[in-house]
Amino acid sequence: MKKLIFKKFILDVLSFFIASIFIMGLIVWTLQAVNYFDFVSEDGHGLKVYFAYTFLNFPKIIHRILPFMFFISLFFTIIKYEVNNELNIFWINGVSKIKFVNIILISSIILMCFQIWLGSYLSPSSQLKARNLLKNSNIDFFTSLIKEGKFINAVKGLTIFIEEKNSENFSNIFIDDSTKGYSRMIHAKSGIIISEKQRKKFVLFDGKVINIDNERINTFEFDQIDFNLQSFDSNTITKPKIQEISSIHLLSCLFDKSINKQRCEHDNLLNETKQELLKRFFKPVYIPLISILCCFLLISGKYNPNYEKTKKYIFLIILLIIVISETSLRYSTSSNISLLIYFFTPFILFTIFYFFTYLKTNNA
């Protein structure tokens, strides 16, 4: 009987948690997807790349919101059980409150391990795949970026201005190309963009090319010239950010400075590396701390006159703990003392709160 009621409680928390994190994740993902649309509207990437990139960033969102959604799920499930007198089923069947607390803590430790795996492997791996997707993609949406009377800077070192656009035909085209280490300016009276075998080229007609290299100027006129668009990189940042780098490489940077020495020993980057590793491997320890604080709801039942105030105080305290865990991370590596404070604070708080809960519930 005890296993059945514990199983029902865990399933209720888990179903609430999965539904809430999925819904909240979709909301955040949608908001981010709107911001990422610049990859199409300004940087020239195709819709296929855009959707793949936004999808690969979904694990990062889940990783960020998981502690808060777990808190909401556990907090309101305990309250629902208390209001519906379902907690009395545990006490009637001989389940002590401290045993109930321990079961919740064991479940939270399992979730903590999942959070560590999500943050140390799945999230950076999927983000790196998304970054490589941008790096290896072509500016296959280039045609839609070209508008009349507008300077197009979707490609680094390349500026295109078109006076008139009629479907796929363009008139009075000006191109400033400095991607090859020297300046090349092209003017053409007309042009069209041709796609063949997944390659794009700008076919220009009746114009002039001006090459400026080491203060030497060469000019020539042409009847037709092909301007290859396939070889250009967009302005999108393709270099992996630190949150996209694998945990193994970050640990190597921290403990083995012979690997990419110049990159790893830079003070700012070293601090960022430490913070990123703390975020991946240590910050999930706040999940059991959140659990023990939620268990404070078991100390006083709904018939206690201060129960409503107690719920509000517990909610605010846990919310404050989550905010502190997020904000204190950026200061955790400023000195050895701050690192020690950041490291030991959740363990000290957990010990105090668990001892307090034990005293209040062990004999209940």
C-alpha positions as CSV (number, residue, x, y, z in Angstrom):
1,M,0.0,0.0,0.0
2,K,2.8,2.4,0.9
3,K,4.5,1.8,-2.4
4,L,1.3,2.5,-4.3
5,I,0.6,5.9,-2.6
6,F,4.2,6.9,-3.0
7,K,4.1,6.0,-6.6
8,K,0.9,8.0,-7.1
9,F,2.5,11.1,-5.4
10,I,5.7,10.8,-7.5
11,L,3.6,10.4,-10.7
12,D,1.5,13.4,-9.9
13,V,4.6,15.6,-9.3
14,L,6.3,14.1,-12.5
15,S,3.2,14.7,-14.7
16,F,2.8,18.3,-13.4
17,F,6.6,18.8,-13.9
18,I,6.7,17.5,-17.5
19,A,3.6,19.3,-18.6
20,S,4.7,22.7,-17.0
21,I,8.3,22.5,-18.2
22,F,7.2,21.6,-21.7
23,I,4.6,24.4,-21.9
24,M,7.0,27.0,-20.4
25,G,9.8,25.7,-22.6
26,L,7.6,26.2,-25.7
27,I,6.8,29.7,-24.6
28,V,10.5,30.6,-24.1
29,W,11.4,28.8,-27.3
30,T,8.8,30.7,-29.3
31,L,10.1,34.1,-28.0
32,Q,13.7,33.1,-28.8
33,A,12.7,31.8,-32.2
34,V,11.3,35.3,-33.0
35,N,14.7,36.8,-32.1
36,Y,16.5,34.2,-34.2
37,F,14.6,35.2,-37.3
38,D,17.3,37.7,-37.9
39,F,19.3,34.8,-39.3
40,V,16.9,34.8,-42.2
41,S,15.8,38.5,-42.5
42,E,19.3,40.0,-42.1
43,D,22.0,37.2,-42.4
44,G,20.6,35.4,-45.4
45,H,20.2,31.8,-44.0
46,G,17.4,29.6,-45.2
47,L,14.3,28.6,-43.3
48,K,15.5,25.0,-43.0
49,V,18.6,26.2,-41.2
50,Y,16.6,28.6,-39.0
51,F,14.2,25.9,-37.8
52,A,17.0,23.4,-37.2
53,Y,18.9,26.0,-35.2
54,T,16.0,27.0,-33.0
55,F,15.1,23.3,-32.4
56,L,18.7,22.5,-31.3
57,N,18.6,25.3,-28.8
58,F,15.6,23.7,-27.0
59,P,17.7,21.6,-24.5
60,K,19.4,24.8,-23.3
61,I,16.0,26.3,-22.5
62,I,14.9,23.2,-20.6
63,H,18.2,23.3,-18.6
64,R,17.7,26.9,-17.6
65,I,14.1,26.6,-16.4
66,L,14.2,23.1,-14.9
67,P,14.9,24.1,-11.2
68,F,12.1,26.7,-11.2
69,M,9.6,24.4,-12.8
70,F,10.5,21.6,-10.4
71,F,9.9,23.9,-7.5
72,I,6.5,24.9,-8.9
73,S,5.5,21.3,-9.5
74,L,6.5,20.0,-6.1
75,F,5.2,23.1,-4.2
76,F,1.7,23.0,-5.6
77,T,1.4,19.2,-5.6
78,I,2.1,19.1,-1.9
79,I,-0.5,21.9,-1.4
80,K,-3.0,20.1,-3.5
81,Y,-2.5,16.9,-1.4
82,E,-2.9,18.9,1.8
83,V,-6.1,20.7,0.7
84,N,-7.6,17.4,-0.5
85,N,-6.6,15.6,2.7
86,E,-4.6,13.1,0.6
87,L,-1.6,13.5,2.8
88,N,-3.6,11.9,5.6
89,I,-3.5,8.7,3.6
90,F,0.3,8.5,4.1
91,W,0.0,9.2,7.9
92,I,-2.8,6.7,8.3
93,N,-0.8,4.0,6.6
94,G,2.1,4.5,9.0
95,V,4.3,6.7,6.8
96,S,6.2,9.1,9.0
97,K,6.7,12.7,7.7
98,I,10.5,12.3,7.8
99,K,10.2,9.3,5.6
100,F,8.0,11.2,3.2
101,V,10.7,14.0,3.2
102,N,13.4,11.5,2.5
103,I,11.5,10.0,-0.5
104,I,11.2,13.5,-1.9
105,L,14.9,14.2,-1.4
106,I,15.9,10.9,-3.2
107,S,13.7,11.9,-6.1
108,S,15.3,15.3,-6.2
109,I,18.8,13.8,-6.2
110,I,17.8,11.7,-9.2
111,L,16.5,14.9,-10.9
112,M,19.8,16.7,-9.9
113,C,21.8,14.0,-11.8
114,F,19.6,14.4,-14.8
115,Q,20.2,18.2,-14.7
116,I,23.9,17.7,-14.5
117,W,23.8,15.4,-17.6
118,L,21.6,17.9,-19.4
119,G,23.9,20.8,-18.6
120,S,27.2,19.1,-19.0
121,Y,26.5,17.1,-22.2
122,L,23.2,17.4,-24.0
123,S,22.8,21.2,-23.9
124,P,26.4,22.2,-25.0
125,S,26.4,19.4,-27.6
126,S,23.1,20.5,-29.2
127,Q,24.2,24.2,-29.1
128,L,27.5,23.3,-30.8
129,K,25.6,21.4,-33.5
130,A,23.4,24.5,-34.0
131,R,26.5,26.7,-34.3
132,N,28.2,24.4,-36.8
133,L,24.9,24.3,-38.7
134,L,25.2,28.1,-39.2
135,K,28.9,27.8,-40.0
136,N,28.4,25.2,-42.7
137,S,25.3,26.7,-44.2
138,N,25.2,28.9,-47.3
139,I,23.4,32.2,-47.5
140,D,20.6,30.4,-49.5
141,F,18.0,33.1,-48.7
142,F,20.2,35.8,-50.3
143,T,17.7,36.7,-53.0
144,S,15.0,37.7,-50.5
145,L,17.4,40.1,-48.8
146,I,17.9,42.2,-51.8
147,K,15.6,45.2,-51.9
148,E,15.4,48.3,-54.0
149,G,17.4,51.3,-52.7
150,K,18.8,49.4,-49.7
151,F,22.4,48.6,-48.9
152,I,22.8,44.8,-48.2
153,N,25.5,43.8,-45.7
154,A,24.5,40.2,-45.0
155,V,28.0,39.1,-45.8
156,K,31.1,40.4,-44.0
157,G,33.2,42.6,-46.3
158,L,30.5,42.7,-49.0
159,T,28.0,45.5,-49.7
160,I,25.5,45.4,-52.5
161,F,23.2,48.2,-53.6
162,I,20.5,47.7,-56.2
163,E,18.5,50.6,-57.5
164,E,15.6,48.6,-59.1
165,K,14.3,45.1,-58.6
166,N,11.8,43.4,-60.9
167,S,11.2,39.8,-59.9
168,E,14.6,38.1,-60.5
169,N,15.9,40.9,-62.6
170,F,18.0,43.8,-61.2
171,S,19.0,47.2,-62.6
172,N,21.9,49.6,-61.7
173,I,23.9,47.3,-59.4
174,F,26.7,48.5,-57.2
175,I,29.0,46.0,-55.4
176,D,31.8,46.8,-53.0
177,D,33.7,43.6,-52.3
178,S,36.7,43.5,-49.8
179,T,36.5,39.9,-48.9
180,K,39.7,38.9,-50.8
181,G,42.1,41.3,-49.0
182,Y,41.7,44.1,-51.5
183,S,38.9,46.4,-52.6
184,R,36.9,45.6,-55.7
185,M,34.0,47.7,-56.9
186,I,31.6,46.6,-59.5
187,H,28.9,48.5,-61.4
188,A,26.5,46.7,-63.7
189,K,23.5,48.1,-65.6
190,S,21.6,44.8,-65.0
191,G,21.9,41.4,-63.5
192,I,20.1,38.2,-62.5
193,I,20.7,35.6,-59.7
194,I,21.0,32.0,-61.1
195,S,20.8,28.8,-59.0
196,E,22.3,25.7,-60.5
197,K,23.3,22.5,-58.7
198,Q,22.6,24.1,-55.3
199,R,25.0,26.9,-56.2
200,K,24.1,30.6,-56.5
201,K,25.8,33.2,-58.7
202,F,25.0,36.8,-59.6
203,V,25.3,37.2,-63.4
204,L,26.0,40.8,-64.2
205,F,25.7,42.5,-67.6
206,D,27.3,45.6,-69.2
207,G,29.4,47.1,-66.5
208,K,32.8,48.0,-65.1
209,V,35.1,46.5,-62.4
210,I,37.6,48.6,-60.4
211,N,40.3,46.8,-58.4
212,I,42.2,48.7,-55.8
213,D,45.3,46.7,-54.5
214,N,48.2,48.4,-52.7
215,E,47.2,51.8,-54.0
216,R,47.2,50.4,-57.6
217,I,44.0,50.8,-59.5
218,N,43.0,48.5,-62.3
219,T,39.8,48.8,-64.3
220,F,38.1,46.9,-67.0
221,E,34.7,46.7,-68.6
222,F,32.6,43.6,-69.2
223,D,29.6,42.5,-71.2
224,Q,28.9,39.6,-68.7
225,I,30.6,38.5,-65.5
226,D,29.6,35.9,-62.9
227,F,29.8,36.9,-59.3
228,N,29.9,33.8,-57.1
229,L,27.7,34.0,-54.0
230,Q,28.5,30.6,-52.7
231,S,31.9,31.3,-51.2
232,F,30.8,34.1,-48.9
233,D,30.2,33.8,-45.1
234,S,27.4,35.6,-43.5
235,N,27.7,38.1,-40.6
236,T,26.4,35.4,-38.2
237,I,28.8,34.5,-35.4
238,T,30.1,31.0,-36.2
239,K,32.8,30.8,-33.5
240,P,31.5,28.6,-30.6
241,K,30.6,30.4,-27.4
242,I,31.9,29.1,-24.1
243,Q,28.5,27.6,-23.3
244,E,28.7,25.6,-26.5
245,I,32.1,24.0,-25.8
246,S,32.2,20.5,-24.5
247,S,32.7,19.9,-20.7
248,I,35.8,17.8,-21.4
249,H,37.5,20.6,-23.3
250,L,36.6,23.1,-20.5
251,L,38.0,20.8,-17.9
252,S,41.1,20.4,-20.0
253,C,41.5,24.2,-20.1
254,L,41.1,24.4,-16.3
255,F,43.4,21.6,-15.3
256,D,45.7,21.1,-18.2
257,K,46.9,24.5,-19.4
258,S,49.2,22.9,-22.0
259,I,46.1,22.5,-24.2
260,N,45.6,25.7,-26.2
261,K,47.6,27.6,-23.6
262,Q,47.0,31.1,-24.8
263,R,43.2,30.5,-24.9
264,C,43.0,28.9,-21.5
265,E,45.2,31.2,-19.5
266,H,43.4,34.4,-20.4
267,D,42.1,35.7,-17.1
268,N,38.6,36.6,-18.3
269,L,38.2,33.4,-20.2
270,L,39.5,31.4,-17.3
271,N,36.9,32.9,-15.0
272,E,34.2,32.3,-17.6
273,T,35.3,28.7,-17.9
274,K,35.1,28.2,-14.1
275,Q,31.6,29.8,-14.0
276,E,30.4,27.6,-16.9
277,L,31.7,24.5,-15.1
278,L,30.0,25.5,-11.9
279,K,26.8,26.1,-13.8
280,R,26.9,22.7,-15.4
281,F,28.2,20.5,-12.5
282,F,27.5,22.4,-9.2
283,K,24.4,24.6,-9.6
284,P,22.1,21.5,-9.8
285,V,22.8,20.9,-6.1
286,Y,20.2,23.6,-5.4
287,I,17.5,21.2,-6.5
288,P,17.6,19.1,-3.2
289,L,17.7,22.4,-1.3
290,I,14.5,23.5,-3.1
291,S,13.0,20.1,-2.2
292,I,13.7,20.4,1.5
293,L,12.3,23.9,1.6
294,C,9.1,22.7,-0.1
295,C,8.8,20.0,2.7
296,F,8.4,22.9,5.2
297,L,4.7,22.8,4.0
298,L,4.4,19.5,5.9
299,I,5.3,21.1,9.3
300,S,1.9,22.9,9.6
301,G,-1.3,21.6,8.1
302,K,-4.1,23.5,6.5
303,Y,-5.9,23.8,9.9
304,N,-3.1,25.9,11.2
305,P,-4.3,29.6,11.3
306,N,-1.0,30.7,9.9
307,Y,-0.9,28.2,7.0
308,E,-1.7,30.7,4.3
309,K,1.1,33.0,5.5
310,T,3.5,30.0,5.8
311,K,2.8,29.1,2.2
312,K,3.6,32.6,1.0
313,Y,6.8,32.8,3.1
314,I,8.1,29.5,1.9
315,F,7.3,30.4,-1.7
316,L,9.2,33.7,-1.4
317,I,12.2,32.1,0.3
318,I,12.5,29.4,-2.4
319,L,12.2,32.0,-5.1
320,L,14.9,34.1,-3.4
321,I,17.1,31.0,-3.2
322,I,16.7,30.4,-7.0
323,V,17.5,34.0,-7.8
324,I,20.6,33.9,-5.5
325,S,21.8,30.7,-7.2
326,E,21.6,32.5,-10.6
327,T,23.0,35.9,-9.7
328,S,25.8,34.7,-7.3
329,L,27.3,32.6,-10.1
330,R,28.8,35.6,-11.8
331,Y,30.7,36.6,-8.7
332,S,31.7,33.1,-7.6
333,T,35.1,33.2,-9.3
334,S,36.1,36.7,-8.4
335,S,38.3,35.4,-5.6
336,N,39.0,32.1,-3.7
337,I,36.9,33.3,-0.8
338,S,33.9,34.0,-3.0
339,L,34.3,30.6,-4.6
340,L,34.4,28.9,-1.2
341,I,31.3,30.8,-0.1
342,Y,29.5,29.9,-3.3
343,F,30.5,26.2,-3.0
344,F,29.6,25.6,0.7
345,T,26.5,27.8,1.0
346,P,24.0,25.3,-0.5
347,F,25.4,22.5,1.6
348,I,25.3,24.5,4.8
349,L,21.7,25.7,4.1
350,F,20.6,22.2,3.3
351,T,22.1,20.8,6.5
352,I,20.4,23.4,8.6
353,F,17.0,23.1,6.8
354,Y,17.1,19.3,6.9
355,F,18.0,19.3,10.6
356,F,15.1,21.7,11.3
357,T,12.7,19.6,9.3
358,Y,13.9,16.4,11.0
359,L,13.2,17.9,14.4
360,K,9.7,19.2,13.4
361,T,8.5,16.1,11.6
362,N,10.4,13.1,13.0
363,N,7.9,12.7,15.9
364,A,4.9,13.9,13.9
